[in-house]
Amino acid sequence: MRVMSLLALVVCIGCTRPPRGAVPPQPGLIGPSSRPVLVPPAEVIREVPRTDAQWRVVGREAAGLLSQYIAINTTNPPGNELQSATWLKAVLAGEGIESQIFEPRPGKANLYARLRGDGSARPLILLNHMDVVLTSPEYWKVDPFSGAQQDGYIWGRGALDMKGEAVTQLMTLLTLKRAAVPLKRDVIFLATADEEIGGGVGAGWFVENHPELVQDAEFLLNEGGIIRADRTGRIEYYGVGTTEKSPFWLDVTARGTAGHGSRPTPDNPVHRLVRALNRVAAYQTPLVPTPVVERYLRDLSTIETDPTRRAWLADVRAARSLVSRAVTRRM
């Protein structure tokens, strides 16, 4: 089986919703969130999974690892990604996969691991981040750092963004290693810090300070975008992203006639500020497809089977109009 086919199969584990009860709760997987317990799986597949039963074993292991991973509280700030990096290093070491931890600041760490191929193709990077956003436990039905498994779901901060995908990538590496798959390209696993607050000592720091470890890569798989498969599970395409949205910060100052709050003046600065905010809220950002997006849509039209979708994908102006109307309706 080709390596990319195997990667596609493992990625699909994280893209499908398990049936209710498919992942029964497994007691003993979780310790206190600051001291996760590394529990080896009861079953391990040592070949390329080919049957549903074998994939279920892989799925159960992935679920257990995700529960443990969520239990490591990497809320950013402060992040404390070193805890996650240490845990990942232990999981990889258990399979004989060497990894390195880079700590640009105390507690802020990045982990790098690499499975070697024969070098006939350029490397593939599996990129993920270890930190998660803040949480309000009072609004949760479960402890957000419990990794609880209920009704076929795994609950916890970071289950989606992005510890779930990170475990999918981790299982890809473990499966390739266990099955001794002959690789044409190196497969790099890169877990980074600080993504949720700008990536200052995460992916950006890694590229600037250790370019020799990643600069020869041909492909990078990361969160976001769409991976589309047909009904048989065959991957039709991977979504491609070249940039991200950026914030646009405004400092607005309203001036008016000073006075007592009980007798507001007609040019009260509070009223003027509210009107300004309403104008900002009502603003409709124009959608302007970049050349990369135009090429992406046209290329998608060549593999789209639905005639309606194929028609508007091939016509960038029509696509722009449809997307604009859809965004307007949502707002």
Secondary structure, 3 states (H helix, E strand, C coil): CCHHHHHHHHHHHCCCCCCCCCCCCCCCCCCCCCCCCCCCCCCCCCCCCCCHHHHHHHHHHHHHHHHHHHCCCCECCCCCHHHHHHHHHHHHHCCCCCEEEEEEECCEEEEEEEECCCCCCCCEEEEEECCECCCCHHHCCCCCCCCCEECCEECCCCCCCCHHHHHHHHHHHHHHHHCCCCCCCCEEEEEECCHHHCCCCCHHHHHHHCHHHCCCCCEEECCCCCEEECCCCCEEEECCCCCCCCCCCCCCCCCCCCCCCCCCCCCCHHHHHHHHHHHHHHCCCCCCCCHHHHHHHHHHHCCCCCHHHHHHHHCHHHHHHHHHHHHHHHC
